[in-house]
Amino acid sequence: MNRIITLQQSVMAEDEKFASSIRERNARMGLLMVNIIGSPGSGKTTLLERTALNAGLAMAVIEGDLATDRDAERMARLDVPVVQINTRGGCHLEANVVERAMDSLPLDTLDVLFVENVGNLVCPAEFDLGEDFKVAVLSAPEGADKPLKYPFLFASAKAVLLTKTDLLPHLSFDTGMFDADVERLNPGVPVFRTDSISGAGIAEWVDFIRFKAREKRANVR
């Protein structure tokens, strides 16, 4: 067991060098990088589609999946520059792979680079990709109990999105418990309730991203 833990720490420490390189590169350009983390089917890609249509920002996406390029195809149909990374069984993206993917994107023309991580609430939260912040995405059908079951993600995220809220009337989702648990783990974190079908809540999310992009650009070294 000690050897396994030591090996994981060594891998993460090595990858942190790539994360630092990404962070330094983005700081020089004033490029905001956002790591989107959520379960499979939570609505991450749909959220990015809505963001592309409503944000009025130059954005690109790095798509992480075990297999297929279907999510990348969806973004490409909106003329969003996109790179697909298939991990072929890996449960998260790593900074060294993300850095190589970034070389295929027109970074100097962008305001925001989104990374849609592999669908998982555990592993992706533990790995630094050099992003400015992580966003936790949870869909209403997954249940209100998930923040305390997966505390690291919800405690470290700089924004939380509850998606598919149009389904709330049909679910036994305890919104009071959800709000209290998120606040307990991450006091003051903004929580956005979104319905990507009707567009409810998207404007508030987009305003948040616009603000963060302007803030990042204003701090170019």
TIGUDO-413625 format. One record per residue (C-alpha): residue number from 1; chain; x, y, z. Coordinates in nm, 2 decimals. Layout:
<rs>
R    i  ch    east   north      up
R  NUM   A       X       Y       Z
...
</rs>
This chain:
<rs>
R    i  ch    east   north      up
R    1   A    0.00    0.00    0.00
R    2   A    0.28    0.24    0.08
R    3   A    0.44    0.18   -0.26
R    4   A    0.11    0.26   -0.44
R    5   A    0.06    0.59   -0.24
R    6   A    0.42    0.69   -0.31
R    7   A    0.39    0.62   -0.68
R    8   A    0.07    0.82   -0.71
R    9   A    0.23    1.11   -0.53
R   10   A    0.53    1.09   -0.76
R   11   A    0.31    1.09   -1.07
R   12   A    0.11    1.39   -0.94
R   13   A    0.42    1.58   -0.85
R   14   A    0.57    1.53   -1.20
R   15   A    0.25    1.63   -1.36
R   16   A    0.24    1.95   -1.15
R   17   A    0.54    2.07   -1.35
R   18   A    0.32    2.07   -1.66
R   19   A    0.03    2.24   -1.47
R   20   A    0.27    2.51   -1.36
R   21   A    0.38    2.56   -1.72
R   22   A    0.02    2.59   -1.84
R   23   A   -0.06    2.84   -1.56
R   24   A    0.24    3.06   -1.65
R   25   A    0.16    3.05   -2.02
R   26   A   -0.21    3.15   -1.96
R   27   A   -0.11    3.42   -1.72
R   28   A    0.11    3.58   -1.99
R   29   A   -0.17    3.58   -2.24
R   30   A   -0.45    3.67   -2.00
R   31   A   -0.63    3.35   -2.10
R   32   A   -0.89    3.22   -1.86
R   33   A   -0.89    2.84   -1.82
R   34   A   -1.19    2.66   -1.66
R   35   A   -1.19    2.29   -1.57
R   36   A   -1.55    2.15   -1.59
R   37   A   -1.60    1.84   -1.37
R   38   A   -1.92    1.63   -1.34
R   39   A   -2.06    1.29   -1.38
R   40   A   -2.14    1.13   -1.72
R   41   A   -2.47    1.28   -1.84
R   42   A   -2.47    1.57   -1.60
R   43   A   -2.50    1.81   -1.89
R   44   A   -2.14    1.94   -1.92
R   45   A   -2.14    1.95   -2.30
R   46   A   -2.49    2.10   -2.33
R   47   A   -2.37    2.37   -2.08
R   48   A   -2.07    2.45   -2.30
R   49   A   -2.30    2.46   -2.61
R   50   A   -2.52    2.71   -2.43
R   51   A   -2.22    2.91   -2.32
R   52   A   -2.08    2.93   -2.68
R   53   A   -2.42    3.06   -2.80
R   54   A   -2.47    3.32   -2.53
R   55   A   -2.13    3.43   -2.39
R   56   A   -2.01    3.65   -2.67
R   57   A   -1.66    3.54   -2.59
R   58   A   -1.39    3.37   -2.80
R   59   A   -1.37    3.03   -2.65
R   60   A   -1.23    2.68   -2.72
R   61   A   -1.28    2.35   -2.56
R   62   A   -1.06    2.05   -2.48
R   63   A   -1.29    1.75   -2.45
R   64   A   -1.20    1.46   -2.23
R   65   A   -1.36    1.12   -2.27
R   66   A   -1.27    0.75   -2.24
R   67   A   -1.37    0.70   -2.61
R   68   A   -1.54    0.86   -2.91
R   69   A   -1.53    1.22   -3.03
R   70   A   -1.90    1.29   -3.02
R   71   A   -1.88    1.57   -2.77
R   72   A   -1.61    1.74   -2.98
R   73   A   -1.83    1.70   -3.29
R   74   A   -2.11    1.89   -3.10
R   75   A   -1.88    2.18   -3.02
R   76   A   -1.73    2.19   -3.37
R   77   A   -2.08    2.23   -3.52
R   78   A   -2.09    2.56   -3.34
R   79   A   -1.75    2.66   -3.49
R   80   A   -1.58    2.64   -3.15
R   81   A   -1.22    2.53   -3.18
R   82   A   -1.20    2.19   -3.01
R   83   A   -0.95    1.91   -2.94
R   84   A   -1.07    1.57   -2.83
R   85   A   -0.86    1.37   -2.58
R   86   A   -0.95    1.00   -2.54
R   87   A   -0.80    0.85   -2.22
R   88   A   -0.89    0.49   -2.32
R   89   A   -0.98    0.39   -1.96
R   90   A   -0.82    0.67   -1.77
R   91   A   -1.06    0.84   -1.53
R   92   A   -0.92    1.19   -1.56
R   93   A   -0.72    1.42   -1.77
R   94   A   -0.36    1.51   -1.69
R   95   A   -0.17    1.83   -1.74
R   96   A    0.09    1.69   -1.97
R   97   A   -0.17    1.57   -2.21
R   98   A   -0.37    1.90   -2.18
R   99   A   -0.06    2.10   -2.26
R  100   A   -0.01    1.91   -2.58
R  101   A   -0.37    1.96   -2.68
R  102   A   -0.34    2.33   -2.62
R  103   A   -0.07    2.35   -2.89
R  104   A   -0.34    2.27   -3.14
R  105   A   -0.56    2.56   -3.05
R  106   A   -0.55    2.93   -3.14
R  107   A   -0.48    3.04   -2.78
R  108   A   -0.38    3.40   -2.87
R  109   A   -0.72    3.46   -3.01
R  110   A   -0.92    3.32   -2.71
R  111   A   -1.08    3.47   -2.40
R  112   A   -1.17    3.14   -2.24
R  113   A   -1.04    2.78   -2.27
R  114   A   -1.28    2.52   -2.12
R  115   A   -1.16    2.18   -2.03
R  116   A   -1.45    1.93   -2.01
R  117   A   -1.29    1.66   -1.80
R  118   A   -1.37    1.29   -1.81
R  119   A   -1.71    1.22   -1.65
R  120   A   -1.63    1.15   -1.29
R  121   A   -1.67    1.33   -0.95
R  122   A   -1.36    1.19   -0.79
R  123   A   -1.04    1.16   -0.99
R  124   A   -1.06    1.48   -1.20
R  125   A   -1.09    1.69   -0.89
R  126   A   -0.76    1.57   -0.75
R  127   A   -0.54    1.66   -1.05
R  128   A   -0.43    2.01   -1.13
R  129   A   -0.44    2.10   -1.50
R  130   A   -0.31    2.45   -1.45
R  131   A   -0.66    2.59   -1.47
R  132   A   -0.78    2.91   -1.30
R  133   A   -1.05    2.72   -1.13
R  134   A   -1.27    2.41   -1.12
R  135   A   -1.65    2.41   -1.17
R  136   A   -1.86    2.13   -1.01
R  137   A   -2.15    2.02   -1.23
R  138   A   -2.43    1.82   -1.08
R  139   A   -2.76    1.73   -1.24
R  140   A   -3.08    1.72   -1.04
R  141   A   -3.15    1.35   -1.11
R  142   A   -2.82    1.26   -0.94
R  143   A   -2.96    1.36   -0.61
R  144   A   -2.90    1.63   -0.35
R  145   A   -2.67    1.42   -0.13
R  146   A   -2.37    1.42   -0.37
R  147   A   -2.18    1.73   -0.23
R  148   A   -2.11    1.55    0.10
R  149   A   -2.04    1.22   -0.08
R  150   A   -1.79    1.39   -0.30
R  151   A   -1.66    1.67   -0.08
R  152   A   -1.32    1.74   -0.23
R  153   A   -1.47    1.86   -0.56
R  154   A   -1.74    2.07   -0.41
R  155   A   -1.50    2.22   -0.15
R  156   A   -1.24    2.31   -0.41
R  157   A   -1.47    2.44   -0.69
R  158   A   -1.51    2.81   -0.75
R  159   A   -1.86    2.76   -0.89
R  160   A   -2.13    2.50   -0.86
R  161   A   -2.39    2.43   -1.13
R  162   A   -2.71    2.24   -1.06
R  163   A   -2.83    2.14   -1.41
R  164   A   -3.15    1.99   -1.54
R  165   A   -3.35    2.19   -1.29
R  166   A   -3.66    2.15   -1.51
R  167   A   -3.69    1.80   -1.37
R  168   A   -3.70    1.92   -1.00
R  169   A   -4.09    1.90   -0.99
R  170   A   -4.06    1.53   -1.07
R  171   A   -3.78    1.44   -0.83
R  172   A   -3.75    1.41   -0.45
R  173   A   -3.45    1.65   -0.46
R  174   A   -3.40    1.83   -0.13
R  175   A   -3.29    2.17   -0.24
R  176   A   -3.25    2.29    0.12
R  177   A   -3.01    2.01    0.21
R  178   A   -2.82    2.06   -0.12
R  179   A   -2.77    2.44   -0.05
R  180   A   -2.68    2.38    0.31
R  181   A   -2.42    2.11    0.23
R  182   A   -2.26    2.32   -0.05
R  183   A   -2.24    2.62    0.18
R  184   A   -2.09    2.40    0.46
R  185   A   -1.82    2.27    0.23
R  186   A   -1.75    2.59    0.04
R  187   A   -1.89    2.90    0.21
R  188   A   -1.99    3.17   -0.03
R  189   A   -1.93    2.97   -0.35
R  190   A   -2.17    3.08   -0.63
R  191   A   -2.43    2.83   -0.71
R  192   A   -2.61    2.85   -1.05
R  193   A   -2.93    2.66   -1.12
R  194   A   -2.96    2.60   -1.49
R  195   A   -3.19    2.44   -1.74
R  196   A   -3.01    2.42   -2.07
R  197   A   -3.32    2.33   -2.26
R  198   A   -3.51    2.65   -2.18
R  199   A   -3.20    2.85   -2.10
R  200   A   -3.30    2.93   -1.75
R  201   A   -3.00    3.03   -1.54
R  202   A   -2.76    3.04   -1.83
R  203   A   -2.74    3.43   -1.83
R  204   A   -2.61    3.43   -1.48
R  205   A   -2.35    3.16   -1.55
R  206   A   -2.24    3.35   -1.86
R  207   A   -2.21    3.68   -1.67
R  208   A   -1.99    3.50   -1.42
R  209   A   -1.76    3.37   -1.69
R  210   A   -1.74    3.71   -1.87
R  211   A   -1.64    3.87   -1.54
R  212   A   -1.37    3.61   -1.47
R  213   A   -1.24    3.65   -1.83
R  214   A   -1.22    4.03   -1.80
R  215   A   -1.05    3.99   -1.46
R  216   A   -0.79    3.76   -1.60
R  217   A   -0.72    3.98   -1.90
R  218   A   -0.68    4.28   -1.67
R  219   A   -0.41    4.10   -1.48
R  220   A   -0.18    4.02   -1.77
R  221   A    0.18    4.03   -1.65
</rs>
